[in-house]
Every structure is written in C-alpha cells, then in structure tokens.
C-alpha cells in the first residue's frame, strides 16, 4: 500500500492550490480517502473525507473553501483548496483505513504567506 501526495507550494493569501494523492497497492475504489493536515506544534487535524461512492464531508475550518474529489480509474484523490489563509499553512496528508490499519502518505507542504 502506498499513498503519495503532491502539489504543495507557497501561495499568497486568497490563492488556490490543488493537492493530489496517488494510491497504489490496493483496490483504491473500495476505500474512503481522508485528508489531514498538521501545522508546526499542533496535532494532526482531519479536514475532509470522500467515501468509496463519492460522499463527502468537511471540517468546519475548510467547509466552503476546500473540495475533495477522487478519480477511481486513476487511483487518485484530490483536494482543491481556495480562499487560502495563513492558518491553512501545514503539511497535508492523505489517509486510508484498511484492514484495521491506518495508511498515510509522506505529506506535502502548503505555506500561505504574502
């Protein structure tokens, strides 16, 4: 099982960014995918989930600004981020829970700064 995030960058406040999560080693379409983030000195925070059938949910801190999606044919998940704020600065991780185990990618850094 492997999850690989990409797309992190430094952006200005108010900007947009799309993160990608590539999956391999398992049947991607069968599992929900989560995005988490972790800012320096803070605990890892759940921010969004997309189920195997495409149902989505978001943390209040990102609802209305972020959109999670997936492409089962490509074994990819995405996090479209808009109206970015300095508080969104963090390492972003994709995650699945499978067979009673948590799987994480290595993370991708997003920095929101002018």
C-alpha positions in Angstrom: 0.0 0.0 0.0 1.4 3.4 -1.0 0.0 6.9 -0.8 1.9 9.7 -2.4 0.9 13.3 -2.0 2.0 16.1 -4.3 1.1 19.7 -5.3 2.1 21.5 -2.1 3.6 25.0 -2.7 3.8 28.5 -1.2 0.8 30.7 -2.2 -0.4 34.1 -1.2 -3.5 34.6 1.0 -6.6 34.3 -1.1 -5.0 31.9 -3.5 -5.8 28.4 -4.6 -4.0 25.2 -4.8 -4.8 21.6 -5.8 -3.2 18.7 -3.9 -3.1 15.2 -5.3 -2.9 11.8 -3.7 -1.8 8.9 -5.8 -2.6 5.4 -4.5 -1.2 2.0 -5.3 -1.0 -1.5 -3.9 -4.7 -1.9 -3.2 -8.2 -1.5 -4.7 -8.4 2.2 -4.4 -12.1 2.4 -5.4 -13.2 0.3 -2.4 -12.0 2.7 0.3 -12.8 6.1 1.7 -9.9 8.7 1.4 -9.3 11.3 4.0 -7.2 14.4 4.0 -5.5 15.6 7.2 -3.1 18.4 7.9 -0.6 19.2 10.6 0.8 22.6 11.4 4.0 23.1 13.3 3.5 22.5 17.0 -0.1 21.3 16.5 -1.9 18.0 16.4 -2.8 16.4 13.1 -6.3 17.7 12.1 -8.8 15.9 9.9 -10.2 18.1 7.2 -12.1 16.1 4.6 -13.3 12.7 3.5 -14.6 11.2 0.4 -16.3 7.8 0.6 -16.0 5.0 -1.9 -19.2 6.1 -3.6 -18.3 9.8 -3.6 -20.0 11.1 -0.5 -18.0 14.0 1.1 -17.7 15.7 4.4 -15.5 18.5 5.7 -14.2 20.1 8.9 -15.8 23.4 9.7 -12.5 25.2 9.2 -12.4 24.3 5.5 -16.0 23.9 4.5 -17.0 26.0 1.6 -13.3 26.6 0.7 -11.9 23.1 0.0 -13.3 20.4 -2.2 -12.3 16.8 -2.1 -12.7 14.5 -5.1 -11.4 11.3 -6.5 -10.8 9.6 -9.8 -11.1 5.8 -9.2 -9.9 4.9 -12.7 -6.6 6.7 -12.0 -6.4 5.8 -8.3 -6.1 9.4 -7.4 -7.7 11.7 -4.9 -7.6 15.5 -4.9 -8.0 18.4 -2.5 -8.9 21.6 -4.3 -8.2 24.5 -1.9 -9.4 28.0 -2.3 -9.5 31.3 -0.4 -6.4 30.1 1.4 -5.4 31.7 4.7 -2.2 31.8 6.6 -3.8 29.4 9.1 -4.0 26.8 6.3 -0.2 26.6 6.4 0.6 22.9 7.2 1.8 19.6 5.9 -1.1 17.9 4.2 -1.5 14.1 4.3 -3.9 11.7 2.6 -5.0 8.7 4.6 -7.0 5.5 4.3 -8.1 3.0 6.9 -8.0 -0.6 5.6 -8.0 -3.9 7.3 -7.8 -2.2 10.7 -4.7 -0.2 9.8 -4.0 3.4 9.1 -2.1 4.2 6.0 -0.5 7.6 5.4 1.4 9.3 2.7 4.6 11.3 3.4 2.8 14.6 3.2 3.1 17.7 1.1 3.8 21.2 2.5 1.4 24.1 1.9 2.5 27.5 3.0 0.2 30.5 2.8 2.2 33.7 3.1 2.4 37.1 1.5 
